[in-house]
Amino acid sequence: MVCVRLMLIAGIAGLLTASGCAPETRYRTLSLFFDGVPDPAKQAAADKKRSVAAADTTKVNFRNHGPYAARMCDACHRADGVGLIMPVEDLCLNCHVLNIRKKHVHGPVASGGCRACHDPHGSGKPFLLAADPTTFCFSCHDKNALMSREVHKAAEGTQCTDCHDPHGSDSEYLLR
């Protein structure tokens, strides 16, 4: 059952990617199957805001993404500087190995939305996260709704990733 579901989802995602459909169309379709699929319109605004923040490398603990630090722009960007060398949903997995063959996959991961959580150029946060890891998940997930659950009351002040895998898990709720 799970295998059939994964094959169906992978097939739909593959068709959307291969067909070259617009990001908005891909977003609407994937949102039917996954929670947390990043809205491309909001993503573009967030990327612009993060790029400005990434330009300030004087911050303590700031780390550049390897290719960006090495000025290997062509690892991701076309030589003309206008676009990316491949669709953004495939780009990160061109270098980074991520096992997403799990029963439950986080929406942004399933849609290739790495940039919903990670800054591709640099960040002062661990794992090139776009925001503070103790509050970051609440930019998409309702903190009040989650913290009202008994299991989360004892977790106040911890990071969601202490218990949940941010990419995917074979356990429900992405539990580790």
C-alpha positions, 0 to 999 in steps of 0.5 A: 500500500505504502509502496503504491502510494510512493510510486504514485506520488513519485510518478506525479512529481516526475511528470510535473518536473519532466513536463516543464510545467510552471512552478505555480501549476506544480505547486497547486498539484503537489499541494493536493498530496503534500502539506507544506509545499512552498508557494513559489510566489512567497519563495521568490520574495523570501529568496530576495530577502535572504540574498540581501542578508547573505551579502552581510558575511560579517555576522558571527558563525556565518558560513557560505555554501561551498560552491558559493564561497569558492566562486563556482557560480557555474555549479548552479547558475548558467554561464549567462547568469540568467538562470540555473543549470537545471530546474531548481527542484533537481539542483540540490540533489545534483550534489547532495545525497538525500534519502527520501525513500521514506513512508512520510516525506516533508512537503518542501522536500517532496516538491524539491523546495530545499530553498524553503528552509535552506539558503543556497548561498550562505547563512549564520544558522546551522545547515545553512538554515534560513532562520533560527532553528528553534523557531523556524518550523513555526514559519509554516506550522502553527505554533499554538496548535502544535504546542497545545498537544500534550506531547509538545508541552514538555518540548518547549524550548527544544528544536523540532528536529530533536524529535522530527526528521525535517526531510522524511521518516518511516514514522508518522509525523516525521518522528525520528 
